[in-house]
Amino acid sequence: MGNEEQSGPKTGAEKIAPPTGKLGVMVVGLGAVATTFIAGVEAVRRGLAKPIGSLTQMGTIRLGKRTDNKSPLIRDFVPIAQLNDLVFTGWDIFEDNVYESAAHAKVLDKDLVEQLKPYLETIKPLPAVFDQYYVKRLHGTHVKKGKNKRDLAEQVRADIRAFKKTVDRVVMIWCGSTEIFLEPTAVHQSIEAFEKGLETDDIGIAPSQIYAYAALSEGVPFANGAPNLTVDTPALIELSKRNSAPICGKDFKTGQTFMKTVLAPAFKARLLGVSGWYSTNILGNRDGEVLDDPESFKTKEESKLGSLEYIFQPELYPDLYKNIFHKVRINYYPPRGDNKEGWDNIDIFGWLGYPMQIKVDFLCRDSILAAPIALDLVLFLDLDKRTPELRSIGIQEWLSFYLKSPQTREGLYPEHDLFIQSMKLKNTLRHIMGADLITHLGLEYYD
Ligand SMILES: NC(=O)c1ccc[n+]([C@@H]2O[C@H](COP(=O)([O-])OP(=O)(O)OC[C@H]3O[C@@H](n4cnc5c(N)ncnc54)[C@H](O)[C@@H]3O)[C@@H](O)[C@H]2O)c1
């Protein structure tokens, strides 16, 4: 007889080390997303606001049968760090502390930022690893100097080691600008080639890769919130496994792609065809300014375009999805600041090929959507690091839920459907805690 609950191999929660002590969070790039994340955590800690949008803080997880009525909070089910135990530091190419940067980003109300000022101004950026070749629109002033990329990586490692002395565990997250589009080359094929490339200042090694290399070398998990290549190379995946430093990427799934990965699976489930999907965005923050550069836009475009191709599987459904015209535009429009507007025009067709249209106009707040994702990724990567079964596997595909362009093992296509991603995430939590997986079969209720 069918069982809604199928037992997976049990590892047992007792094997996961408890989250005792302080969790150090090293944020690369203290801009709009990072400051909204840090200020938000502090506001929640003080009881000034609720952590809306965060699965680790507000989400529940069903255990057992539907008739068991057992759905604890995720944070009561898995041993994740408490918000009170998070300690922040970071790097930026500008000297502004987190208070100044949050005020500049204008995402949060002035009143809230002023209330949090004494705390936020204590977080001052360390000098960054930066090279304008990789982010054309920015001119960094607060940057490290070194004789080559190897030397810069050593300086970041020294920053990590110094921070480690003040906390119990460390996680790193990239909230920095989008770099130019790079593809893996020979230098990315092995740890040895990469290390040689650091010595010779190989052009294929961007700053984000230097931070990531430093983190992984120190056994520190790394999340990539931008679409940059960063840890998506054989060399850094190998380093991640070798040093039990979990990784995930790329690019926070916040506004338009979030909507796409909800709508596209619905069309596919109902076998509705799609002939065109035109997406355009206007945004006026620094991210928008950086993405106004064609080379950074190319990186973002690749990340945004991928999802539909994988969800629709045109090779399986040629009559429905073979000829989709998919276009993504991003336009820098300063008056809107961080409040992005994303329009989608979707041309679909139904029974006998009759056409229909859907329009989506999402007036979203980019960093408000990204901040809880940054929080969850940090907390889950720390959980990964303490979980024997997960810490040495490299890519944490179960975190695809949060990412626009999920990193997967070579040869494995990424899962973009938000609801499959959500199920995968929750089943991974059940699995590592030794609970039964949920398949939603449910025949036993009708025995
Ligand atoms: N806001 C969103 O919803 C969202 C969604 C998905 C992805 N992202 C990505 O997240 C990243 C951050 O977005 P944001 O809106 O906070 O942008 P932002 O421009 O406000 O912040 C980026 C910060 O990174 C700093 N920086 C750039 N290069 C650096 C380096 N090498 N070292 C240290 N600091 C560096 C910049 O000075 C800036 O302060 C971008 O890559 C963006 O594309 C944002």
The ligand as an ORCA input file, in Angstrom:
! r2SCAN-3c Opt
* xyz 0 1
  N      18.971     43.464     -4.628
  C      18.546     42.296     -5.073
  O      17.395     41.946     -4.956
  C      19.505     41.360     -5.686
  C      19.005     40.194     -6.194
  C      19.875     39.282     -6.734
  C      21.209     39.541     -6.747
  N      21.678     40.722     -6.299
  C      23.088     40.955     -6.412
  O      23.623     41.199     -5.146
  C      24.717     42.079     -5.289
  C      24.540     43.254     -4.342
  O      23.401     44.024     -4.724
  P      23.159     45.440     -4.053
  O      21.829     45.901     -4.516
  O      23.444     45.380     -2.606
  O      24.285     46.322     -4.791
  P      25.108     47.546     -4.191
  O      25.770     48.174     -5.356
  O      24.260     48.399     -3.328
  O      26.184     46.844     -3.242
  C      27.310     46.186     -3.720
  C      28.478     46.618     -2.865
  O      29.584     45.813     -3.219
  C      30.734     46.633     -3.181
  N      31.774     45.963     -3.940
  C      31.898     45.838     -5.276
  N      32.990     45.097     -5.575
  C      33.553     44.743     -4.398
  C      34.679     43.979     -4.039
  N      35.457     43.450     -4.984
  N      34.965     43.805     -2.740
  C      34.178     44.355     -1.770
  N      33.087     45.092     -2.049
  C      32.779     45.276     -3.347
  C      30.257     47.959     -3.731
  O      31.083     49.012     -3.364
  C      28.877     48.065     -3.086
  O      28.920     48.731     -1.837
  C      24.763     42.485     -6.761
  O      25.695     41.673     -7.434
  C      23.391     42.173     -7.220
  O      23.332     41.918     -8.615
  C      20.859     41.636     -5.746
*
